[in-house]
Amino acid sequence: MFDDDDMIMISALQHAMFCERQYALIHLEQIWAENRFTAEGEALHERVHRERHESRRLFREEYGMSARSLKFGLTGKCDLVEIWLDPNTKKPIRVNPVEFKRGRKKANDVDRVQLCAQALCLEETFSLPIEKGEFYYLQERRRVSADIDDDLRAKTVAITAQIRAINACEKTPIASYDKKRCDACSLIDYCMPKYATKSVRRYMQNQIKAGLTSLCESC
């Protein structure tokens, strides 16, 4: 069991799966920068997370619902939680997390791990098993179902342990440049992955040379 000081934000799992260095820059070094993708994503979640509640006789919708798991040491907010109630006891009998995304369905498990982390928290909150969740992809304008199976649960627990290991050593991983991933990252100017394999001396020489060239051109 974990206490409040050991909690990991659910959103951090997505950062770590995308890039461990990005995770460390954001969560250890407290560096953040916006680009178009992060701004659009933040705007979408702000709209969804304005906490409101909608209910019918045996069905409830909870937007921006806080959730946490002491067993796994996870905490965060769920975009939408759908809750079905027992007609006799009015207690929850089924819970379905729904995560809103600005883009399209991804081929990897980055989004699914985030949804699974929410499910782990909600299972602890409601004492109910959660076998499925859903995504709403804004660009596709449709909901997509996702299985919360054993493999996904194991992957989610593993990335959580990975994050704890990074936190324990308090060391930001060395950058490794990947064009598709790095060029889309809002932290590329802080991370400087292209220079990770170059010597500091060569990097400084190039920067000085570029500065002198710019100065000469302005004369």
CYANA upper distance limits for C-alpha pairs under 8 A (distance plus 0.5 A):
  1 MET  CA     70 LEU  CA      5.86
  1 MET  CA     71 LYS  CA      5.22
  1 MET  CA     72 PHE  CA      7.60
  1 MET  CA     73 GLY  CA      7.74
  2 PHE  CA      6 ASP  CA      6.44
  2 PHE  CA      7 MET  CA      7.52
  2 PHE  CA     70 LEU  CA      5.62
  2 PHE  CA     71 LYS  CA      6.80
  2 PHE  CA     72 PHE  CA      7.53
  2 PHE  CA     73 GLY  CA      5.68
  3 ASP  CA      7 MET  CA      7.36
  3 ASP  CA     70 LEU  CA      7.13
  3 ASP  CA     73 GLY  CA      7.78
  4 ASP  CA     73 GLY  CA      8.47
  6 ASP  CA     73 GLY  CA      6.85
  7 MET  CA     73 GLY  CA      5.17
  7 MET  CA     74 LEU  CA      5.74
  7 MET  CA     75 THR  CA      6.70
  8 ILE  CA     12 ALA  CA      7.46
  8 ILE  CA     73 GLY  CA      6.57
  8 ILE  CA     74 LEU  CA      5.37
  8 ILE  CA     75 THR  CA      6.60
  8 ILE  CA    160 THR  CA      8.21
  9 MET  CA     13 LEU  CA      7.88
  9 MET  CA     74 LEU  CA      6.41
  9 MET  CA     75 THR  CA      5.60
  9 MET  CA     76 GLY  CA      6.02
 10 ILE  CA     14 GLN  CA      8.12
 10 ILE  CA     74 LEU  CA      6.61
 10 ILE  CA     75 THR  CA      6.31
 10 ILE  CA     76 GLY  CA      5.83
 10 ILE  CA     77 LYS  CA      8.39
 10 ILE  CA    114 GLN  CA      6.79
 10 ILE  CA    117 ALA  CA      6.88
 10 ILE  CA    118 GLN  CA      7.76
 11 SER  CA     15 HIS  CA      7.35
 11 SER  CA     76 GLY  CA      7.77
 11 SER  CA    114 GLN  CA      7.33
 12 ALA  CA     16 ALA  CA      6.70
 12 ALA  CA     23 TYR  CA      7.19
 12 ALA  CA     27 HIS  CA      8.30
 13 LEU  CA     17 MET  CA      6.65
 13 LEU  CA    113 VAL  CA      7.86
 13 LEU  CA    114 GLN  CA      7.01
 13 LEU  CA    156 THR  CA      8.46
 13 LEU  CA    159 ILE  CA      7.15
 13 LEU  CA    160 THR  CA      7.25
 13 LEU  CA    163 ILE  CA      8.22
 14 GLN  CA     18 PHE  CA      6.61
 14 GLN  CA    110 VAL  CA      6.16
 14 GLN  CA    111 ASP  CA      7.48
 14 GLN  CA    113 VAL  CA      7.89
 14 GLN  CA    114 GLN  CA      6.82
 15 HIS  CA     19 CYS  CA      6.63
 15 HIS  CA     20 GLU  CA      7.56
 15 HIS  CA     22 GLN  CA      6.81
 15 HIS  CA     23 TYR  CA      5.50
 16 ALA  CA     20 GLU  CA      5.00
 16 ALA  CA     21 ARG  CA      8.06
 16 ALA  CA     22 GLN  CA      7.36
 16 ALA  CA     23 TYR  CA      5.39
 16 ALA  CA    159 ILE  CA      7.96
 16 ALA  CA    163 ILE  CA      7.55
 17 MET  CA    110 VAL  CA      6.66
 17 MET  CA    159 ILE  CA      7.79
 18 PHE  CA     22 GLN  CA      8.13
 18 PHE  CA    110 VAL  CA      7.57
 18 PHE  CA    181 ARG  CA      8.44
 19 CYS  CA     23 TYR  CA      6.93
 20 GLU  CA     24 ALA  CA      6.80
 20 GLU  CA    173 PRO  CA      7.17
 21 ARG  CA     25 LEU  CA      6.61
 21 ARG  CA    172 THR  CA      6.43
 21 ARG  CA    173 PRO  CA      5.58
 21 ARG  CA    174 ILE  CA      7.29
 21 ARG  CA    175 ALA  CA      6.94
 22 GLN  CA     26 ILE  CA      6.71
 22 GLN  CA    187 LEU  CA      7.86
 22 GLN  CA    191 CYS  CA      8.47
 23 TYR  CA     27 HIS  CA      6.37
 23 TYR  CA     28 LEU  CA      8.17
 24 ALA  CA     28 LEU  CA      5.40
 24 ALA  CA     29 GLU  CA      6.94
 24 ALA  CA    166 ILE  CA      8.01
 24 ALA  CA    171 LYS  CA      8.13
 24 ALA  CA    172 THR  CA      5.78
 24 ALA  CA    173 PRO  CA      7.82
 25 LEU  CA     29 GLU  CA      5.34
 25 LEU  CA     30 GLN  CA      6.67
 25 LEU  CA     31 ILE  CA      5.98
 25 LEU  CA     32 TRP  CA      8.23
 25 LEU  CA    172 THR  CA      7.35
 25 LEU  CA    191 CYS  CA      8.49
 26 ILE  CA     30 GLN  CA      5.24
 26 ILE  CA     31 ILE  CA      5.31
 26 ILE  CA     32 TRP  CA      6.33
 27 HIS  CA     31 ILE  CA      8.09
 28 LEU  CA    167 ASN  CA      7.88
 28 LEU  CA    170 GLU  CA      7.61
 28 LEU  CA    172 THR  CA      8.17
 31 ILE  CA    187 LEU  CA      8.50
 32 TRP  CA    186 SER  CA      8.38
 32 TRP  CA    187 LEU  CA      7.36
 33 ALA  CA    186 SER  CA      6.12
 33 ALA  CA    187 LEU  CA      6.47
 34 GLU  CA     38 THR  CA      6.16
 34 GLU  CA     39 ALA  CA      6.54
 34 GLU  CA    186 SER  CA      6.22
 35 ASN  CA     39 ALA  CA      6.53
 35 ASN  CA    185 CYS  CA      8.43
 35 ASN  CA    186 SER  CA      5.80
 36 ARG  CA     40 GLU  CA      6.57
 37 PHE  CA     41 GLY  CA      6.61
 38 THR  CA     42 GLU  CA      6.45
 38 THR  CA    186 SER  CA      8.05
 39 ALA  CA     43 ALA  CA      6.62
 40 GLU  CA     44 LEU  CA      6.73
 40 GLU  CA    102 ARG  CA      7.54
 41 GLY  CA     45 HIS  CA      6.82
 41 GLY  CA    101 LYS  CA      7.61
 41 GLY  CA    102 ARG  CA      6.25
 42 GLU  CA     46 GLU  CA      6.55
 43 ALA  CA     47 ARG  CA      6.90
 44 LEU  CA     48 VAL  CA      6.94
 44 LEU  CA    100 PHE  CA      8.28
 44 LEU  CA    101 LYS  CA      8.30
 44 LEU  CA    102 ARG  CA      7.45
 45 HIS  CA     49 HIS  CA      6.23
 45 HIS  CA     79 ASP  CA      7.63
 45 HIS  CA    100 PHE  CA      7.83
 46 GLU  CA     50 ARG  CA      6.91
 48 VAL  CA     63 TYR  CA      6.97
 48 VAL  CA     64 GLY  CA      6.95
 48 VAL  CA     79 ASP  CA      6.42
 48 VAL  CA     80 LEU  CA      8.22
 49 HIS  CA     63 TYR  CA      6.43
 49 HIS  CA     64 GLY  CA      4.44
 49 HIS  CA     65 MET  CA      8.19
 49 HIS  CA     77 LYS  CA      8.42
 49 HIS  CA     79 ASP  CA      6.47
 50 ARG  CA     63 TYR  CA      7.50
 50 ARG  CA     64 GLY  CA      6.69
 51 GLU  CA     62 GLU  CA      7.91
 51 GLU  CA     63 TYR  CA      5.69
 51 GLU  CA     64 GLY  CA      5.45
 51 GLU  CA     65 MET  CA      7.49
 52 ARG  CA     62 GLU  CA      6.90
 52 ARG  CA     63 TYR  CA      5.97
 52 ARG  CA     64 GLY  CA      7.96
 53 HIS  CA     60 ARG  CA      7.79
 53 HIS  CA     61 GLU  CA      6.24
 53 HIS  CA     62 GLU  CA      5.44
 53 HIS  CA     63 TYR  CA      6.86
 54 GLU  CA     60 ARG  CA      6.25
 54 GLU  CA     61 GLU  CA      5.50
 54 GLU  CA     62 GLU  CA      7.21
 55 SER  CA     59 PHE  CA      6.17
 55 SER  CA     60 ARG  CA      4.63
 55 SER  CA     61 GLU  CA      6.53
 56 ARG  CA     60 ARG  CA      6.71
 58 LEU  CA     84 TRP  CA      6.37
 58 LEU  CA     85 LEU  CA      5.36
 58 LEU  CA     86 ASP  CA      7.45
 58 LEU  CA     87 PRO  CA      7.01
 58 LEU  CA     90 LYS  CA      7.67
 59 PHE  CA     82 GLU  CA      7.89
 59 PHE  CA     83 ILE  CA      6.21
 59 PHE  CA     84 TRP  CA      5.14
 59 PHE  CA     85 LEU  CA      6.49
 60 ARG  CA     82 GLU  CA      6.40
 60 ARG  CA     83 ILE  CA      5.54
 60 ARG  CA     84 TRP  CA      7.01
 60 ARG  CA     85 LEU  CA      8.49
 61 GLU  CA     80 LEU  CA      7.28
 61 GLU  CA     81 VAL  CA      6.29
 61 GLU  CA     82 GLU  CA      5.22
 61 GLU  CA     83 ILE  CA      6.80
 62 GLU  CA     80 LEU  CA      6.11
 62 GLU  CA     81 VAL  CA      5.60
 62 GLU  CA     82 GLU  CA      7.00
 62 GLU  CA     83 ILE  CA      8.46
 63 TYR  CA     78 CYS  CA      7.64
 63 TYR  CA     79 ASP  CA      6.04
 63 TYR  CA     80 LEU  CA      4.97
 63 TYR  CA     81 VAL  CA      6.98
 64 GLY  CA     77 LYS  CA      6.22
 64 GLY  CA     78 CYS  CA      5.90
 64 GLY  CA     79 ASP  CA      5.35
 64 GLY  CA     80 LEU  CA      6.68
 65 MET  CA     77 LYS  CA      5.89
 65 MET  CA     78 CYS  CA      5.66
 65 MET  CA     79 ASP  CA      7.29
 65 MET  CA     80 LEU  CA      7.40
 65 MET  CA     81 VAL  CA      7.57
 66 SER  CA     75 THR  CA      8.17
 66 SER  CA     76 GLY  CA      6.36
 66 SER  CA     77 LYS  CA      4.87
 66 SER  CA     78 CYS  CA      6.79
 67 ALA  CA     75 THR  CA      6.29
 67 ALA  CA     76 GLY  CA      6.16
 67 ALA  CA     77 LYS  CA      6.37
 67 ALA  CA     78 CYS  CA      7.53
 67 ALA  CA    118 GLN  CA      7.73
 67 ALA  CA    121 CYS  CA      6.18
 67 ALA  CA    122 LEU  CA      6.87
 67 ALA  CA    125 THR  CA      7.82
 68 ARG  CA     73 GLY  CA      7.91
 68 ARG  CA     74 LEU  CA      5.90
 68 ARG  CA     75 THR  CA      4.56
 68 ARG  CA     76 GLY  CA      6.89
 68 ARG  CA    118 GLN  CA      8.48
 68 ARG  CA    121 CYS  CA      5.29
 68 ARG  CA    122 LEU  CA      7.85
 68 ARG  CA    124 GLU  CA      8.36
 68 ARG  CA    125 THR  CA      8.09
 69 SER  CA     73 GLY  CA      6.01
 69 SER  CA     74 LEU  CA      5.67
 69 SER  CA     75 THR  CA      6.93
 69 SER  CA    120 LEU  CA      7.32
 69 SER  CA    121 CYS  CA      5.03
 69 SER  CA    122 LEU  CA      8.28
 69 SER  CA    124 GLU  CA      6.66
 69 SER  CA    125 THR  CA      8.20
 70 LEU  CA     74 LEU  CA      7.41
 72 PHE  CA    120 LEU  CA      8.42
 72 PHE  CA    157 VAL  CA      7.97
 74 LEU  CA    117 ALA  CA      7.81
 74 LEU  CA    121 CYS  CA      7.52
 75 THR  CA    121 CYS  CA      7.86
 76 GLY  CA    118 GLN  CA      8.24
 77 LYS  CA    118 GLN  CA      8.41
 78 CYS  CA     97 PRO  CA      7.47
 78 CYS  CA     98 VAL  CA      7.92
 78 CYS  CA     99 GLU  CA      7.43
 78 CYS  CA    118 GLN  CA      7.09
 79 ASP  CA     97 PRO  CA      8.27
 79 ASP  CA     98 VAL  CA      6.86
 79 ASP  CA     99 GLU  CA      5.98
 79 ASP  CA    100 PHE  CA      6.98
 80 LEU  CA     97 PRO  CA      6.45
 80 LEU  CA     98 VAL  CA      5.56
 80 LEU  CA     99 GLU  CA      7.11
 81 VAL  CA     95 VAL  CA      7.38
 81 VAL  CA     96 ASN  CA      6.20
 81 VAL  CA     97 PRO  CA      5.06
 81 VAL  CA     98 VAL  CA      6.59
 82 GLU  CA     95 VAL  CA      6.23
 82 GLU  CA     96 ASN  CA      5.53
 82 GLU  CA     97 PRO  CA      6.85
 82 GLU  CA     98 VAL  CA      8.14
 83 ILE  CA     92 PRO  CA      6.76
 83 ILE  CA     93 ILE  CA      8.13
 83 ILE  CA     94 ARG  CA      6.40
 83 ILE  CA     95 VAL  CA      5.23
 83 ILE  CA     96 ASN  CA      7.06
 84 TRP  CA     92 PRO  CA      6.12
 84 TRP  CA     93 ILE  CA      6.36
 84 TRP  CA     94 ARG  CA      5.67
 84 TRP  CA     95 VAL  CA      7.01
 85 LEU  CA     89 THR  CA      8.33
 85 LEU  CA     90 LYS  CA      5.57
 85 LEU  CA     91 LYS  CA      5.67
 85 LEU  CA     92 PRO  CA      4.85
 85 LEU  CA     93 ILE  CA      5.98
 85 LEU  CA     94 ARG  CA      7.67
 86 ASP  CA     90 LYS  CA      5.24
 86 ASP  CA     91 LYS  CA      5.91
 86 ASP  CA     92 PRO  CA      6.66
 86 ASP  CA     93 ILE  CA      6.36
 92 PRO  CA    126 PHE  CA      7.86
 93 ILE  CA    128 LEU  CA      7.81
 94 ARG  CA    128 LEU  CA      7.69
 94 ARG  CA    130 ILE  CA      8.16
 95 VAL  CA    122 LEU  CA      8.34
 95 VAL  CA    128 LEU  CA      8.09
 95 VAL  CA    130 ILE  CA      7.09
 96 ASN  CA    130 ILE  CA      7.57
 96 ASN  CA    132 LYS  CA      7.26
 96 ASN  CA    133 GLY  CA      5.91
 96 ASN  CA    134 GLU  CA      7.93
 97 PRO  CA    115 LEU  CA      7.79
 97 PRO  CA    118 GLN  CA      7.60
 97 PRO  CA    119 ALA  CA      7.20
 97 PRO  CA    133 GLY  CA      5.60
 97 PRO  CA    134 GLU  CA      6.87
 98 VAL  CA    115 LEU  CA      8.26
 98 VAL  CA    133 GLY  CA      6.48
 98 VAL  CA    134 GLU  CA      5.17
 98 VAL  CA    135 PHE  CA      5.91
 98 VAL  CA    136 TYR  CA      7.52
 99 GLU  CA    115 LEU  CA      7.17
 99 GLU  CA    134 GLU  CA      6.88
 99 GLU  CA    135 PHE  CA      5.29
 99 GLU  CA    136 TYR  CA      6.71
100 PHE  CA    135 PHE  CA      6.26
100 PHE  CA    136 TYR  CA      5.26
100 PHE  CA    137 TYR  CA      6.64
100 PHE  CA    138 LEU  CA      7.86
101 LYS  CA    135 PHE  CA      7.55
101 LYS  CA    136 TYR  CA      6.58
101 LYS  CA    137 TYR  CA      5.36
101 LYS  CA    138 LEU  CA      6.57
102 ARG  CA    137 TYR  CA      6.37
102 ARG  CA    138 LEU  CA      5.36
102 ARG  CA    139 GLN  CA      6.86
103 GLY  CA    137 TYR  CA      6.35
103 GLY  CA    138 LEU  CA      6.51
103 GLY  CA    139 GLN  CA      5.83
103 GLY  CA    140 GLU  CA      8.14
104 ARG  CA    137 TYR  CA      6.03
104 ARG  CA    138 LEU  CA      7.78
104 ARG  CA    139 GLN  CA      6.45
104 ARG  CA    140 GLU  CA      6.75
105 LYS  CA    137 TYR  CA      7.31
106 LYS  CA    110 VAL  CA      8.16
106 LYS  CA    111 ASP  CA      7.80
109 ASP  CA    113 VAL  CA      6.42
110 VAL  CA    114 GLN  CA      7.26
111 ASP  CA    115 LEU  CA      6.92
112 ARG  CA    116 CYS  CA      6.56
112 ARG  CA    146 ALA  CA      7.71
112 ARG  CA    152 LEU  CA      8.07
113 VAL  CA    117 ALA  CA      6.67
113 VAL  CA    152 LEU  CA      7.16
113 VAL  CA    153 ARG  CA      8.27
113 VAL  CA    155 LYS  CA      7.76
113 VAL  CA    156 THR  CA      5.91
114 GLN  CA    118 GLN  CA      7.01
114 GLN  CA    156 THR  CA      8.34
115 LEU  CA    119 ALA  CA      6.84
115 LEU  CA    133 GLY  CA      7.43
115 LEU  CA    134 GLU  CA      8.48
116 CYS  CA    120 LEU  CA      6.73
116 CYS  CA    133 GLY  CA      8.43
116 CYS  CA    148 ILE  CA      6.54
116 CYS  CA    152 LEU  CA      7.52
116 CYS  CA    153 ARG  CA      7.02
116 CYS  CA    156 THR  CA      7.35
117 ALA  CA    121 CYS  CA      6.93
117 ALA  CA    156 THR  CA      7.09
118 GLN  CA    122 LEU  CA      6.67
119 ALA  CA    123 GLU  CA      6.47
119 ALA  CA    130 ILE  CA      6.70
119 ALA  CA    133 GLY  CA      8.14
119 ALA  CA    148 ILE  CA      8.26
120 LEU  CA    124 GLU  CA      7.06
120 LEU  CA    130 ILE  CA      8.46
121 CYS  CA    125 THR  CA      6.84
122 LEU  CA    126 PHE  CA      6.48
122 LEU  CA    127 SER  CA      8.31
122 LEU  CA    128 LEU  CA      8.40
122 LEU  CA    130 ILE  CA      8.49
123 GLU  CA    127 SER  CA      5.69
123 GLU  CA    128 LEU  CA      5.59
123 GLU  CA    129 PRO  CA      6.18
123 GLU  CA    130 ILE  CA      6.89
124 GLU  CA    128 LEU  CA      7.89
130 ILE  CA    148 ILE  CA      7.54
131 GLU  CA    147 ASP  CA      6.51
131 GLU  CA    148 ILE  CA      5.37
131 GLU  CA    149 ASP  CA      7.13
132 LYS  CA    145 SER  CA      7.41
132 LYS  CA    146 ALA  CA      6.14
132 LYS  CA    147 ASP  CA      5.08
132 LYS  CA    148 ILE  CA      5.64
133 GLY  CA    145 SER  CA      6.42
133 GLY  CA    146 ALA  CA      5.81
133 GLY  CA    147 ASP  CA      7.04
133 GLY  CA    148 ILE  CA      7.43
134 GLU  CA    143 ARG  CA      6.88
134 GLU  CA    144 VAL  CA      5.92
134 GLU  CA    145 SER  CA      4.88
134 GLU  CA    146 ALA  CA      6.11
135 PHE  CA    143 ARG  CA      5.88
135 PHE  CA    144 VAL  CA      5.63
135 PHE  CA    145 SER  CA      6.99
135 PHE  CA    146 ALA  CA      8.07
136 TYR  CA    141 ARG  CA      7.38
136 TYR  CA    142 ARG  CA      6.19
136 TYR  CA    143 ARG  CA      4.88
136 TYR  CA    144 VAL  CA      6.93
137 TYR  CA    141 ARG  CA      6.20
137 TYR  CA    142 ARG  CA      6.53
137 TYR  CA    143 ARG  CA      7.08
137 TYR  CA    144 VAL  CA      8.34
138 LEU  CA    142 ARG  CA      7.78
148 ILE  CA    152 LEU  CA      6.72
148 ILE  CA    153 ARG  CA      7.34
149 ASP  CA    153 ARG  CA      6.75
150 ASP  CA    154 ALA  CA      6.62
151 ASP  CA    155 LYS  CA      6.73
152 LEU  CA    156 THR  CA      6.62
153 ARG  CA    157 VAL  CA      6.71
154 ALA  CA    158 ALA  CA      6.54
155 LYS  CA    159 ILE  CA      6.73
156 THR  CA    160 THR  CA      6.76
157 VAL  CA    161 ALA  CA      6.80
158 ALA  CA    162 GLN  CA      6.68
159 ILE  CA    163 ILE  CA      6.70
160 THR  CA    164 ARG  CA      6.92
161 ALA  CA    165 ALA  CA      6.81
162 GLN  CA    166 ILE  CA      6.94
163 ILE  CA    167 ASN  CA      6.68
164 ARG  CA    168 ALA  CA      6.53
165 ALA  CA    169 CYS  CA      6.92
166 ILE  CA    170 GLU  CA      6.55
166 ILE  CA    171 LYS  CA      7.13
166 ILE  CA    172 THR  CA      8.11
167 ASN  CA    171 LYS  CA      8.07
174 ILE  CA    196 ALA  CA      7.50
175 ALA  CA    191 CYS  CA      7.49
175 ALA  CA    192 MET  CA      8.12
175 ALA  CA    193 PRO  CA      5.53
175 ALA  CA    196 ALA  CA      6.05
176 SER  CA    193 PRO  CA      6.24
176 SER  CA    194 LYS  CA      8.17
176 SER  CA    196 ALA  CA      7.08
176 SER  CA    197 THR  CA      8.44
177 TYR  CA    182 CYS  CA      6.89
177 TYR  CA    193 PRO  CA      5.36
177 TYR  CA    194 LYS  CA      6.13
177 TYR  CA    196 ALA  CA      8.14
178 ASP  CA    182 CYS  CA      5.99
178 ASP  CA    183 ASP  CA      8.36
179 LYS  CA    183 ASP  CA      6.06
180 LYS  CA    184 ALA  CA      7.15
181 ARG  CA    185 CYS  CA      7.10
182 CYS  CA    188 ILE  CA      6.77
182 CYS  CA    193 PRO  CA      8.00
183 ASP  CA    188 ILE  CA      7.33
187 LEU  CA    191 CYS  CA      6.45
188 ILE  CA    192 MET  CA      6.14
188 ILE  CA    193 PRO  CA      7.51
192 MET  CA    196 ALA  CA      7.42
195 TYR  CA    199 SER  CA      8.22
195 TYR  CA    203 TYR  CA      7.41
198 LYS  CA    202 ARG  CA      7.19
198 LYS  CA    203 TYR  CA      7.23
199 SER  CA    203 TYR  CA      6.77
200 VAL  CA    204 MET  CA      6.61
201 ARG  CA    205 GLN  CA      6.62
202 ARG  CA    206 ASN  CA      6.66
203 TYR  CA    207 GLN  CA      6.74
204 MET  CA    208 ILE  CA      6.61
205 GLN  CA    209 LYS  CA      6.51
206 ASN  CA    210 ALA  CA      6.54
207 GLN  CA    211 GLY  CA      6.64
208 ILE  CA    212 LEU  CA      6.65
209 LYS  CA    213 THR  CA      6.65
210 ALA  CA    214 SER  CA      6.70
211 GLY  CA    215 LEU  CA      6.66
212 LEU  CA    216 CYS  CA      6.62
213 THR  CA    217 GLU  CA      6.72
214 SER  CA    218 SER  CA      6.92
215 LEU  CA    219 CYS  CA      7.08
